[in-house]
Amino acid sequence: MPKWFGSDWSRAELTKRVGDVAQVAGISRLAYTEGPERGVEVLRFRTGSGLDFDLLPGRGLDLGQASYNGRPLAWASPTGVVHAAHYEPEGLGWLRGFGGGLLVTCGLTNAGAPGEDPAATGPGGAPTEVPGNVRLGLHGRASYTQARAVAADCAWEGDDYLLYAQGRVREAIVFGEHVELLRRVQAKAGKSKINIVDEVTNHGHQSVPHMLLYHCNLGWPLLSEHSRLVVSGGEPEPRDEAAEAGIGEWNIGGPPEADYPEQVFYHTTIPDERGSCQAALYNEQMGLGLGLRWRAAELDQFAQWKVLARGTYVCGLEPANCRVGGRAEEREAGRLKHLEPGQTVQYVLSLEVLDGPAAMAAFEQECAR
């Protein structure tokens, strides 16, 4: 049953008090009208619990800016929400349209660092084995691909009022991969939780590499000197020397610094009895946090991206089926996943606001189990 303004309300009692439920919760269709953002469609979710967030059909159905009772949760970069038409696929060009936001999807056949690797298939569908015959940019194409068949609506389910949207994101090339993501995003009115169910299907006729990483970007004021990170696992593994230098403070925030080096930590997460892993960033001073839950069976990797630099002041929580060294590195390490013709893999991810010490304590107990 939805909880609004401190009380539980049944459908019958609520609808006596409002002419349209949009008075307290709903989805609005908007669009940016100028600059590099021009034409990017926005589905703005208002849950009525204090949680508001943007879903971006023009950017792979990613989650944009989000707030809770007026307090921002996600980091925003200086690029803005750049339209997909401005995508620069070579090298690190991906960063010129990396607007931040609550969730950026990396994939579907490549994620992580740019590099060279064999193409998924060659002319006529024949597998290729010549190293370096395709150049892969940073983090793949999913976030820069406009979604198709986008639908959004709100509906009663008993006394629960559901807000939901879904659409399809396709990555395809002649003589190559034909992979599609079907994403459904759902929230319940009166609740402060976002549920995402993704199904990735290989519609082609050859096995293709499959890499998927959920780049969740948390920023100030959630991230501050008073923040700490909790992950359901043991001590992390630093990616490189910069991370090695920060290993003693991997789980705490700090003030912005002039020359803070990018740090990445890999976590070996431990699933609970339901097969779920958890991670949360919590600000002790604010009494506010954001928790993630995901299924370990499909998302068997978790990376933490920590940057406390001026302007780029962000904590990235990244459940994934790969690490971030790029496709060639995953192949060499024996971790590279593939999708066979006709195969579908389902991923489930939830993001939940943790309001107050009791909510954080309960979440932390889940992590400890």
HELIX and SHEET records of a PDB file:
HELIX    1   1 ARG A   11  THR A   15  1                                   5    
HELIX    2   2 VAL A   21  GLN A   23  5                                   3    
HELIX    3   3 GLY A   35  GLU A   37  5                                   3    
HELIX    4   4 PRO A   57  ARG A   59  5                                   3    
HELIX    5   5 ALA A   84  HIS A   86  5                                   3    
HELIX    6   6 GLY A   93  GLY A   97  5                                   5    
HELIX    7   7 PRO A  123  GLY A  125  5                                   3    
HELIX    8   8 ALA A  142  TYR A  144  5                                   3    
HELIX    9   9 GLU A  241  ALA A  245  1                                   5    
HELIX   10  10 ILE A  247  GLU A  249  5                                   3    
HELIX   11  11 ARG A  327  ALA A  333  1                                   7    
HELIX   12  12 PRO A  357  ALA A  368  1                                  12    
SHEET    1   A 2 LYS A   3  TRP A   4  0                                        
SHEET    2   A 2 SER A   7  ASP A   8 -1                                        
SHEET    1   B 5 GLY A  26  ALA A  31  0                                        
SHEET    2   B 5 GLU A  41  ARG A  46 -1                                        
SHEET    3   B 5 LEU A  51  LEU A  56 -1                                        
SHEET    4   B 5 ASP A  62  TYR A  68 -1                                        
SHEET    5   B 5 ARG A  71  PRO A  72 -1                                        
SHEET    1   C 6 VAL A 104  LEU A 108  0                                        
SHEET    2   C 6 VAL A 208  GLY A 219 -1                                        
SHEET    3   C 6 TYR A 313  ALA A 320 -1                                        
SHEET    4   C 6 GLN A 301  LEU A 308 -1                                        
SHEET    5   C 6 GLN A 263  HIS A 267 -1                                        
SHEET    6   C 6 GLU A 237  PRO A 238 -1                                        
SHEET    1   D 3 VAL A 104  LEU A 108  0                                        
SHEET    2   D 3 VAL A 208  GLY A 219 -1                                        
SHEET    3   D 3 LYS A 337  LEU A 339 -1                                        
SHEET    1   E 2 GLY A 115  ASP A 117  0                                        
SHEET    2   E 2 VAL A 134  LEU A 136 -1                                        
SHEET    1   F 8 ARG A 148  GLU A 157  0                                        
SHEET    2   F 8 ASP A 160  ALA A 172 -1                                        
SHEET    3   F 8 HIS A 178  LYS A 188 -1                                        
SHEET    4   F 8 LYS A 193  ASN A 202 -1                                        
SHEET    5   F 8 THR A 344  ASP A 355 -1                                        
SHEET    6   F 8 LEU A 288  ARG A 295 -1                                        
SHEET    7   F 8 SER A 276  ASN A 283 -1                                        
SHEET    8   F 8 SER A 227  VAL A 231 -1                                        
END                                                                             
